[in-house]
Amino acid sequence: MGLLDSVLGQVLGGAPGGASAGGGNAALLQAVLGMLGNDAPGGGLGGLIAGFERSGLGNVIGSWISNGQNQPISADQLGQVLGSDALGALTRQFGGQSDDLLGQLAQMLPQVIDKLTPHGQVPAAGLGSTGDLLGMLGPR
């Protein structure tokens, strides 16, 4: 079972918990979904794709969207894509060290984007509002 499956189990009610480490992962998943929705301040998934392309990593996020194997991303690479403002906001929200947070995001983000784009492409209208995304991650 992957990190995303574990977190989804907790977020969707499959496992009790809450304030445990899994609860923190659930909160991080909520933050990731907040970055990807059409109503996200940074432009949602489209804005994130643009950030990856500006950083020379368009092929990496493209692999997460496509139906092939997901390419990995390092915490440092993800930090470059997100930028210091977004990373600072996430670090303040979750506390701890930005390196630890980036490591968790580097594991979670590819899985989430892969699951939200099951047909190998971003829908023309985007992924929908942030509120819609959690339902898309549920069992199919």
C-alpha positions in Angstrom: 0.0 0.0 0.0 1.4 3.4 -1.0 1.4 6.6 0.9 -1.5 7.9 -1.0 -3.6 4.8 -0.4 -2.8 5.1 3.3 -3.7 8.8 3.5 -6.9 8.3 1.4 -8.0 5.5 3.7 -7.8 7.9 6.6 -9.3 10.9 4.8 -12.2 8.9 3.4 -12.9 7.3 6.7 -11.2 3.9 6.2 -9.1 4.2 9.3 -9.5 5.9 12.6 -6.8 8.4 13.7 -6.9 12.1 13.4 -4.1 13.6 15.3 -1.6 10.9 14.5 1.1 11.1 11.8 -1.6 10.0 9.3 -3.7 12.9 10.3 -0.8 15.2 9.3 -0.6 13.4 6.0 -4.3 13.9 5.5 -3.9 17.6 6.1 -1.0 17.7 3.6 -3.2 15.9 1.1 -5.8 18.6 1.7 -3.1 21.3 1.0 -2.1 19.4 -2.2 -5.7 19.4 -3.4 -5.9 23.1 -2.6 -3.0 23.6 -5.0 -4.6 21.6 -7.8 -8.2 22.9 -7.9 -9.4 25.4 -10.5 -10.0 27.8 -7.7 -6.4 27.6 -6.4 -4.6 30.9 -6.1 -1.7 29.7 -8.3 -3.9 28.6 -11.1 -4.5 25.0 -10.1 -3.0 22.2 -12.0 -2.5 24.4 -15.1 -0.4 26.8 -13.0 1.6 24.0 -11.5 2.3 22.6 -15.0 3.5 26.0 -16.1 5.8 26.2 -13.1 7.3 22.8 -13.9 7.8 23.9 -17.5 9.5 27.1 -16.4 11.8 25.0 -14.3 12.7 22.7 -17.1 10.7 19.8 -15.5 7.7 19.7 -17.8 8.5 16.1 -18.7 8.4 15.1 -15.1 4.9 16.4 -14.4 3.9 15.2 -17.9 4.8 11.6 -16.8 2.5 12.0 -13.8 -0.4 13.0 -16.0 0.2 10.4 -18.8 -0.6 6.8 -18.4 3.0 5.7 -18.2 5.4 5.4 -15.3 5.7 8.4 -13.0 9.2 10.0 -13.1 10.5 10.9 -9.6 11.2 14.4 -8.4 13.6 15.3 -5.7 12.7 17.6 -2.8 15.2 20.2 -4.2 13.6 20.2 -7.7 10.1 20.5 -6.2 11.3 23.4 -4.1 12.5 25.2 -7.2 9.1 24.6 -8.9 7.0 25.8 -6.0 9.2 28.8 -5.1 10.0 30.3 -1.8 6.7 32.0 -1.3 4.5 28.9 -1.7 7.0 26.8 0.3 7.1 29.4 3.1 3.3 29.4 3.3 3.2 25.5 3.5 6.0 25.4 6.0 4.2 27.9 8.3 0.9 25.9 7.8 2.5 22.6 8.8 5.4 23.6 10.9 8.7 21.7 10.8 11.4 21.9 8.3 10.8 22.7 4.6 13.1 19.8 3.6 10.9 17.3 5.4 7.8 18.9 3.9 9.2 18.9 0.4 10.2 15.2 0.8 6.6 14.3 1.7 5.2 16.4 -1.2 7.7 14.8 -3.6 6.2 11.4 -2.7 2.6 12.5 -2.6 2.2 14.9 -5.5 3.0 12.5 -8.3 0.5 9.9 -7.0 -2.2 12.5 -6.5 -1.8 14.0 -10.0 -1.6 10.5 -11.5 -4.9 9.5 -9.8 -6.6 12.8 -10.8 -5.7 12.4 -14.5 -6.7 8.7 -15.2 -7.2 9.3 -18.9 -3.6 10.5 -19.4 -4.5 14.2 -19.9 -5.7 17.3 -18.0 -9.4 17.9 -18.7 -9.9 21.0 -20.9 -11.9 22.6 -18.1 -9.3 21.7 -15.4 -9.9 19.4 -12.5 -12.8 21.3 -11.0 -12.9 23.1 -7.7 -10.8 22.0 -4.8 -13.9 20.7 -3.1 -14.6 18.3 -6.0 -11.1 16.7 -6.0 -11.3 14.6 -2.8 -14.3 12.7 -4.4 -12.2 12.1 -7.5 -9.5 10.4 -5.4 -12.0 7.9 -3.8 -12.4 4.3 -4.9 -13.5 3.9 -8.6 
